[in-house]
C-alpha cells in the first residue's frame, strides 16, 4: 500500500481532505477512503488521477502564494486547475519589480 501512504501524506501536506480530493479527482469517495485506509485496492487509472490531482493542487498552491487557498469549493478549485493548465493563471508577484 505504498501508493496509499504516499497519497495520504500528500493530502495531509496540502491540507486537502478525502472528500475534497475525491471530488476534484473524480474518484468515488468510498473507494478513496477504503484505498487510503488500506482495505481496498483501486485501478491504476484511478491512482493516476489521484496523483495528477495532487500535483495540480500543489501547483495551484504555488501560484496562489503568498495567499492561502481553501479547497471547500471543489467546483471552483477544478475551474482554477483548468485555468492553470490553459496558462491563464500565473503568479503576478513574480513579475513585480524587485526592491533592493
C-alpha positions in Angstrom: 0.0 0.0 0.0 2.9 2.3 -0.8 0.6 4.4 -3.1 -2.0 4.8 -0.4 0.7 6.0 2.1 2.1 8.5 -0.4 -1.3 9.8 -1.3 -2.3 10.2 2.4 1.0 12.0 3.1 0.4 14.4 0.2 -3.1 15.1 1.2 -2.0 16.0 4.7 0.8 18.2 3.4 -1.5 20.1 1.0 -4.4 20.3 3.6 -7.0 18.6 1.4 -9.3 16.0 2.9 -10.6 12.8 1.3 -14.0 14.2 0.2 -12.4 17.2 -1.5 -9.7 15.0 -3.3 -12.4 12.6 -4.4 -14.5 15.4 -5.8 -11.5 17.0 -7.5 -10.1 13.8 -9.0 -13.4 12.1 -9.9 -12.6 9.0 -7.8 -15.6 7.8 -5.7 -15.3 8.9 -2.1 -15.9 5.5 -0.7 -13.2 3.9 -3.0 -10.7 6.6 -2.0 -11.5 6.2 1.7 -11.1 2.4 1.5 -7.9 2.7 -0.5 -6.3 5.2 1.8 -7.2 3.1 4.8 -5.7 0.0 3.2 -8.9 -2.0 3.0 -9.3 -1.9 -0.8 -7.2 -1.5 -3.9 -8.1 0.8 -6.8 -7.4 0.7 -10.5 -4.2 2.2 -11.9 -6.1 4.9 -13.8 -7.7 6.0 -10.5 -4.2 6.1 -8.8 -3.0 8.2 -11.8 -6.0 10.6 -11.4 -5.3 11.0 -7.7 -1.6 11.6 -8.3 -2.3 14.1 -11.1 -4.9 15.9 -9.0 -2.5 16.2 -6.1 0.2 17.6 -8.4 -2.3 20.1 -9.8 -3.3 21.2 -6.3 0.4 21.6 -5.4 1.0 23.8 -8.5 -2.2 25.8 -7.8 -1.0 26.4 -4.2 2.4 27.6 -5.5 0.7 30.0 -8.0 -1.5 31.4 -5.2 1.3 32.1 -2.8 1.5 34.0 -0.6 -2.3 33.8 -0.3 -3.9 30.8 1.3 -6.1 28.5 -0.8 -9.3 26.9 0.5 -10.4 23.6 -1.0 -14.0 23.9 0.3 -15.5 24.9 -3.1 -14.2 21.9 -5.1 -16.0 23.1 -8.2 -14.1 26.4 -8.1 -10.8 24.5 -7.5 -11.5 22.4 -10.6 -12.1 25.5 -12.6 -8.9 27.1 -11.3 -6.9 23.9 -12.2 -8.3 24.1 -15.8 -7.4 27.8 -16.0 -3.9 26.9 -14.7 -3.5 24.2 -17.4 -4.6 26.6 -20.1 -2.0 29.1 -18.9 -4.5 31.6 -17.7 -3.2 31.7 -14.2 0.3 32.8 -13.1 1.9 34.3 -10.0 1.7 38.0 -10.7 4.0 38.7 -7.8 6.9 37.1 -9.7 6.5 39.9 -12.3 6.7 42.7 -9.7 9.8 44.8 -9.6 12.3 43.8 -7.0 13.0 46.3 -4.3 16.6 46.4 -3.1 
